[in-house]
């Protein structure tokens, strides 16, 4: 266990780094790719240069005409970064909360919400940049536009064009997004894609609750799932030689610093270790037309 005040200060410094000062005064703090990406994940980040998204970068564009739809996209463009920041701050809060706990396991509190929040941030990135891709690339096939924006169109009996929403798995949309946005075809059998798939499976176990398994999450498992979500964007960046999401390595740097403060803890359902006997168990069951012979109500009993 660390001193709570010292730990709180370390976590605060991760999210509020000291500003950089150069020859011209205050400069933008920019986190470069960390060595872990190369050493542990074998990713070549040598393409990265400081100020990759500066105001004079070829990755930056400027509008030439009024476009309210594009203006809305631009206003939302920092939302994925902000959602990831909120996710990591909550992870930092969990590290601080469990630092003084003698018991190293307890009920669901932080971890399911943190994992779902991370996927929400990734979904926001994919949603917003899919809208931007459709808006800025004129020769994108119509079917691909509909696929990315989860729309479908058809002609009704009166010859009118009708439109509906058609939801698709996030991994499918992301694969198509990379192919048509960057010319990159992700290897679905590759290590990083599989790690992200495991993170999605854990998310699904909690959202579509896998009651037979009573899913648990440890701090280390959660951190690896968070890393896998960021790697899902970092690996394509290293292949196409441009970072596909602004400030991506800054997010990864924060997550790596949080890893150094982890003391493993497990969040789990309260009844995980209980032994339930076959007969005599009471359980909430508010439905109509229940079989009273098999499951008598306690009021009549």
C-alpha positions as CSV (number, residue, x, y, z in Angstrom):
1,X,0.0,0.0,0.0
2,X,1.2,3.5,-0.8
3,X,0.6,6.6,1.2
4,X,-2.8,7.8,0.0
5,X,-1.8,11.5,-0.4
6,X,1.3,10.5,-2.3
7,X,-0.7,8.2,-4.6
8,X,-3.4,10.8,-5.1
9,X,-0.7,13.2,-6.1
10,X,0.8,10.8,-8.6
11,X,-2.6,10.1,-10.2
12,X,-3.2,13.9,-10.4
13,X,0.1,14.5,-12.1
14,X,-0.8,11.9,-14.8
15,X,-3.8,13.9,-15.9
16,X,-2.2,17.3,-15.3
17,X,1.4,17.1,-16.6
18,X,3.7,20.0,-16.2
19,X,3.7,22.3,-19.2
20,X,6.7,22.3,-21.6
21,X,8.7,25.5,-22.0
22,X,10.9,26.1,-25.0
23,X,12.7,29.0,-26.5
24,X,9.5,30.7,-27.4
25,X,7.8,30.2,-24.0
26,X,5.0,27.8,-23.2
27,X,4.6,24.9,-25.6
28,X,2.1,22.2,-26.2
29,X,2.7,19.0,-24.1
30,X,2.9,16.1,-26.5
31,X,3.4,12.5,-25.5
32,X,5.5,10.4,-27.9
33,X,4.9,6.7,-28.5
34,X,6.3,4.7,-25.5
35,X,9.0,2.0,-25.9
36,X,6.5,-0.7,-24.6
37,X,4.8,-0.6,-28.0
38,X,8.0,-1.6,-29.8
39,X,9.4,-4.0,-27.1
40,X,6.3,-5.7,-26.0
41,X,4.0,-5.5,-29.0
42,X,6.6,-5.3,-31.8
43,X,5.0,-2.2,-33.3
44,X,7.2,0.2,-35.4
45,X,6.2,3.7,-34.3
46,X,9.3,5.3,-35.9
47,X,7.0,7.2,-38.4
48,X,5.8,9.5,-35.6
49,X,7.0,13.0,-35.5
50,X,6.2,15.8,-33.0
51,X,3.3,18.1,-33.9
52,X,1.9,15.5,-36.3
53,X,-1.4,17.3,-36.2
54,X,-0.1,20.9,-36.1
55,X,-1.8,23.7,-38.0
56,X,0.5,23.3,-40.9
57,X,0.3,19.5,-41.1
58,X,-1.0,17.7,-44.2
59,X,-3.3,15.8,-41.9
60,X,-5.2,19.0,-41.2
61,X,-7.8,20.3,-43.6
62,X,-9.8,23.5,-43.8
63,X,-13.4,24.1,-45.0
64,X,-14.1,26.2,-48.2
65,X,-17.8,26.5,-47.9
66,X,-20.7,26.6,-45.4
67,X,-21.5,23.1,-44.2
68,X,-23.7,22.7,-41.0
69,X,-23.3,18.9,-41.0
70,X,-19.5,19.1,-41.1
71,X,-19.6,21.8,-38.4
72,X,-21.4,19.4,-36.1
73,X,-18.8,16.7,-36.8
74,X,-16.0,19.1,-36.1
75,X,-17.6,20.2,-32.8
76,X,-17.7,16.6,-31.7
77,X,-14.2,15.6,-32.8
78,X,-12.6,15.9,-29.4
79,X,-15.4,13.8,-27.7
80,X,-13.6,10.4,-28.1
81,X,-10.5,11.8,-26.4
82,X,-12.6,13.3,-23.6
83,X,-14.5,10.0,-23.1
84,X,-11.2,8.1,-22.9
85,X,-9.9,10.7,-20.4
86,X,-13.0,10.2,-18.3
87,X,-12.5,6.5,-18.4
88,X,-8.9,6.6,-17.3
89,X,-9.7,9.1,-14.5
90,X,-12.3,6.6,-13.2
91,X,-9.6,3.9,-13.4
92,X,-7.3,6.2,-11.4
93,X,-10.1,6.7,-8.8
94,X,-10.4,2.9,-8.5
95,X,-6.7,2.5,-7.9
96,X,-6.9,5.1,-5.1
97,X,-10.1,3.6,-3.6
98,X,-8.6,0.1,-3.3
99,X,-5.1,1.2,-2.2
100,X,-6.0,1.0,1.5
101,X,-8.2,-2.1,1.3
102,X,-6.9,-5.2,3.1
103,X,-9.4,-7.4,1.2
104,X,-8.3,-7.8,-2.4
105,X,-11.7,-8.6,-3.7
106,X,-15.1,-7.1,-3.5
107,X,-18.4,-6.4,-5.3
108,X,-18.8,-4.7,-8.7
109,X,-18.1,-1.0,-8.2
110,X,-15.8,0.5,-10.9
111,X,-14.6,-2.1,-13.3
112,X,-17.7,-2.9,-15.4
113,X,-18.4,0.8,-15.8
114,X,-14.8,1.5,-16.8
115,X,-14.7,-1.2,-19.5
116,X,-18.1,-0.1,-20.9
117,X,-16.9,3.5,-20.9
118,X,-13.8,2.6,-22.8
119,X,-15.8,0.9,-25.5
120,X,-18.1,3.9,-25.6
121,X,-15.1,6.1,-26.3
122,X,-14.0,3.8,-29.1
123,X,-17.5,3.7,-30.5
124,X,-17.6,7.5,-30.5
125,X,-14.3,7.7,-32.4
126,X,-15.6,5.2,-35.0
127,X,-19.0,6.9,-35.3
128,X,-17.6,10.5,-35.7
129,X,-14.8,9.6,-38.0
130,X,-17.1,7.5,-40.1
131,X,-19.3,10.5,-40.6
132,X,-16.2,12.5,-41.5
133,X,-15.0,9.9,-44.0
134,X,-18.4,9.8,-45.7
135,X,-18.5,13.6,-45.8
136,X,-15.0,14.2,-47.2
137,X,-14.3,11.3,-49.6
138,X,-16.5,11.8,-52.7
139,X,-15.9,8.5,-54.5
140,X,-16.9,6.3,-51.5
141,X,-19.4,3.6,-52.7
142,X,-22.9,4.2,-51.5
143,X,-23.2,0.8,-50.0
144,X,-20.0,1.4,-47.9
145,X,-21.5,4.8,-46.8
146,X,-24.6,3.1,-45.6
147,X,-22.7,0.3,-43.9
148,X,-20.5,2.7,-42.0
149,X,-23.4,4.9,-40.9
150,X,-25.6,1.9,-40.2
151,X,-28.3,2.9,-42.6
152,X,-30.2,1.0,-45.3
153,X,-32.4,2.3,-48.1
154,X,-35.0,0.8,-50.3
155,X,-37.8,1.8,-52.7
156,X,-41.3,1.2,-51.5
157,X,-44.3,0.3,-53.6
158,X,-45.0,3.9,-54.4
159,X,-41.5,4.5,-55.7
160,X,-40.4,6.5,-52.7
161,X,-37.0,6.1,-51.2
162,X,-37.2,4.9,-47.6
163,X,-34.5,4.8,-45.0
164,X,-34.0,2.9,-41.8
165,X,-31.3,2.2,-39.2
166,X,-29.5,-1.1,-39.4
167,X,-27.1,-1.8,-36.5
168,X,-23.9,-3.7,-37.2
169,X,-21.2,-5.1,-34.9
170,X,-18.6,-2.5,-34.1
171,X,-15.7,-4.8,-35.2
172,X,-17.3,-5.2,-38.6
173,X,-17.7,-1.4,-39.1
174,X,-14.2,-0.7,-37.9
175,X,-12.7,-3.2,-40.3
176,X,-14.5,-1.6,-43.2
177,X,-13.7,1.9,-42.0
178,X,-10.0,1.1,-42.0
179,X,-10.1,-0.5,-45.4
180,X,-11.9,2.4,-47.1
181,X,-10.5,5.2,-45.0
182,X,-6.8,4.2,-44.9
183,X,-6.5,1.3,-47.3
184,X,-5.6,-1.0,-44.4
185,X,-7.1,-4.5,-44.1
186,X,-6.8,-5.7,-40.5
187,X,-5.7,-9.2,-39.8
188,X,-8.6,-10.6,-37.8
189,X,-6.4,-13.5,-36.7
190,X,-3.6,-11.2,-35.5
191,X,-2.7,-10.9,-31.9
192,X,-4.0,-7.4,-31.3
193,X,-7.3,-8.0,-33.0
194,X,-7.7,-11.1,-30.9
195,X,-6.8,-9.1,-27.7
196,X,-9.5,-6.5,-28.6
197,X,-11.9,-9.4,-29.3
198,X,-11.3,-10.7,-25.8
199,X,-12.0,-7.2,-24.4
200,X,-15.3,-7.2,-26.3
201,X,-16.2,-10.6,-25.0
202,X,-15.7,-9.5,-21.5
203,X,-17.8,-6.4,-22.1
204,X,-20.5,-8.7,-23.6
205,X,-20.4,-11.0,-20.5
206,X,-21.3,-8.0,-18.4
207,X,-23.7,-6.2,-20.7
208,X,-25.5,-9.3,-21.9
209,X,-24.9,-10.8,-18.5
210,X,-23.4,-14.3,-18.7
211,X,-25.1,-15.5,-15.5
212,X,-23.7,-19.0,-15.6
213,X,-20.2,-17.8,-15.3
214,X,-20.7,-14.9,-12.8
215,X,-18.0,-12.9,-14.6
216,X,-15.3,-11.2,-12.6
217,X,-12.6,-8.6,-13.4
218,X,-9.2,-8.0,-11.8
219,X,-7.3,-4.7,-12.1
220,X,-4.7,-6.3,-14.3
221,X,-7.3,-7.9,-16.6
222,X,-9.1,-4.6,-16.9
223,X,-5.9,-2.7,-17.7
224,X,-5.0,-5.2,-20.5
225,X,-8.5,-4.8,-21.9
226,X,-8.1,-1.0,-21.9
227,X,-4.7,-1.3,-23.6
228,X,-6.2,-3.7,-26.2
229,X,-8.8,-1.0,-27.2
230,X,-6.1,1.6,-27.7
231,X,-3.9,-0.9,-29.6
232,X,-6.8,-1.5,-31.9
233,X,-6.1,2.1,-33.2
234,X,-2.3,2.1,-32.7
235,X,-1.5,-0.9,-34.8
236,X,-3.2,0.5,-38.0
237,X,-1.4,3.8,-37.3
238,X,2.0,2.1,-37.4
239,X,1.0,0.4,-40.7
240,X,-0.3,3.4,-42.6
241,X,2.3,5.7,-41.1
242,X,0.0,8.3,-39.7
243,X,-1.8,8.3,-36.3
244,X,-5.5,7.7,-37.1
245,X,-6.7,9.4,-33.9
246,X,-5.4,12.7,-32.6
247,X,-3.5,12.5,-29.2
248,X,-3.7,8.6,-29.3
249,X,-0.2,8.2,-27.8
250,X,-1.0,10.7,-25.1
251,X,-3.8,8.4,-24.0
252,X,-1.6,5.4,-24.2
253,X,1.1,7.2,-22.1
254,X,-1.5,8.0,-19.4
255,X,-2.7,4.4,-19.3
256,X,0.9,3.1,-19.0
257,X,1.6,5.4,-16.1
258,X,-1.5,4.1,-14.3
259,X,-0.3,0.5,-14.8
260,X,2.7,1.3,-12.7
261,X,0.4,2.2,-9.7
262,X,-1.7,-1.0,-9.9
263,X,-2.1,-3.3,-6.9
264,X,-4.3,-6.1,-8.1
265,X,-7.9,-6.2,-6.9
266,X,-10.9,-8.3,-8.1
267,X,-14.4,-7.1,-8.6
268,X,-17.0,-10.0,-8.6
269,X,-20.7,-10.8,-7.9
270,X,-21.5,-11.1,-4.2
271,X,-22.6,-14.7,-4.6
272,X,-19.6,-15.9,-6.6
273,X,-18.4,-18.3,-4.0
274,X,-21.7,-19.3,-2.5
275,X,-23.0,-22.9,-2.7
276,X,-26.7,-22.9,-3.6
277,X,-28.6,-26.1,-2.6
278,X,-31.1,-27.7,-5.0
279,X,-34.2,-27.2,-2.8
280,X,-35.5,-24.5,-0.6
281,X,-34.0,-21.5,-2.3
282,X,-36.0,-18.2,-2.3
283,X,-35.7,-15.9,-5.3
284,X,-37.5,-12.9,-6.7
285,X,-40.0,-14.0,-9.4
286,X,-42.7,-11.3,-10.1
287,X,-44.3,-12.9,-13.3
288,X,-47.9,-13.9,-14.0
289,X,-49.0,-17.5,-14.3
290,X,-46.1,-19.1,-12.4
291,X,-46.3,-22.9,-11.7
292,X,-47.4,-22.7,-8.1
293,X,-46.8,-26.5,-7.5
294,X,-43.1,-26.2,-8.3
295,X,-42.6,-22.7,-7.1
296,X,-45.0,-21.8,-4.3
297,X,-45.2,-18.1,-3.2
298,X,-43.8,-17.3,0.2
299,X,-47.0,-15.4,1.1
300,X,-49.1,-18.5,0.9
301,X,-46.4,-20.6,2.5
